[in-house]
Amino acid sequence: MKKYSIILLVLLMSFTSCDDFLTVVPETQLSSVTYFKTENDFIQAVNGAYAPLRAYYNGPAWTLGELHSDNTFYMRNVLFGAVENTENLADFSVPISNGTTPNSNVLAAWRGLYLMISRANQVLDPIDAVEFNQDSKNNVKGQALFLRAFSYFHLVRYFGKVPLHLKPIPGREGSSLPLSEEAAVFDQIIKDLVAAIPLLPQKSTQLAGRVTQGAARTLLGDVYIYRKRWSDAEQVLAPVISSGQYSLMPSYAMAFSKNSTNKNNSESVFEVQFREGPDGLQGTFLYQHLPYPLSVAEVRSLFNTSNPQPLDGQGNNIPTPDIIAAYETGDTRQAASIMTITVSGRPGNNKITPIIKKFQDTHAQHNNHGVNWPVYRYAEVLLLAAEALNEQGKSGDAVGLLNQVRTRAGLAATTAAGQAQVREAIFKERRVELAFENKRWFDIIRTDRIQEIIVPYGKRIVANPLDYYFPPIPGAVPRNNVFTNLNKFFPYPAAESEISPYF
């Protein structure tokens, strides 16, 4: 983290003030002397604070949030060898030594999120002292507060106690802080979001891709629910529902961005902006959520690129039999979320393999797409609000919101009645509605269901490895240490421990 906190890292990449995508600004054009003096300086700087979101959602967000759950698993390519950084996350065997791990995905999440915090702090620290248009200042400040809160919300759920940096770090001295207690981190997250909400415009008047008041309310509602502050969650989410700014798309498949269209649609509350092309703004996650090896023909059939290339290595984020079985009969989300392909290089007779479909779209260049990542959708707002209502004994009102999501999925109204049944119905609905959107692990830990869900899931893999994509060849079985690290929190990244005395 510390090496990523040097002043002006905030300026290395930025959005333009009128474009909803990231643009690269040559480092030689940037100077601390020219920045933080005008309105445009702050706009450029806060836009740069969004940039780490692309790397985060291209990589560690899905490895830590989805692969590290019972929704997806990896597919070992025996010709490639071990790929322990993702494999250890998928089978809950992340190595720990003195509370730290060498896992590169854990390190990438830590550094990426603290980079966003660093950039937000660079905006927040000087902004009140500089005079410029008040509406614009409020907007910039609200965005920076949201991005800092967003980053800490992910960090505190991954690691528990984390350093709480709220000021820019001018150099190595002062870059290492003690670990703050979880409660203190959550208090700061809530403080930032409560401050951000009145500063931010509604979606209809905000530039596409930027944080809105609805996004800040949704994040705060998520935080309150994580802390079991049900009444607070209800109050902060209700204005999102009544705002008229959001609605469910007519079909589930239409809720998701295409490569160049359907971005920031009526269901989108907040999504990470990607753009296909040579300017460094592209997404790559579609290529990481595939079984390997894939031939040129198989890659072309998926993406129709002009320059398809074979994919080798270890396949990741492959839908498990468990998530496939979780869909009710007639649920249109299953066909929109999961498809099967033929993997000719897969050992054995069974070449048919499920893959994530909901983000798939054609594009021109190999490993370079513009599909946005949905961080929050209106469907989740409805489910969060339903949960908040149900936990206060308002189960009838909760069912009404839950059924809006079910109706769009082609399902009948839930038969759940009473708080306990409705609680379980909402939990199950979140799984299928938000499948592959990196929510599952957080849902499991916040409801204390590791023993209930992950332990038997691990036993199923060990007992039936062929069902979980292990090849039918001698020795291709789960390792002895699978499902031995069932901790709620990830270990701290070992590379960071080398420069911090606090873990």
PyMOL commands that set and color helices and strands:
alter all, ss='L'
color gray80, all
select helices_A, chain A and resi 2-4+9-11+27-29+39-50+52-58+60-65+84-90+104-127+134-159+182-199+203-205+213-226+230-242+253-255+285-288+296-303+321-326+332-337+378-390+395-408+419-433+440-446+450-463+465-468+494-497
alter helices_A, ss='H'
color red, helices_A
select strands_A, chain A and resi 13-15+22-24+72-75+100-101+162-163+179-180+268-272+315-319+338-342+352-356+373-377+492-493
alter strands_A, ss='S'
color yellow, strands_A
deselect
rebuild
show_as cartoon
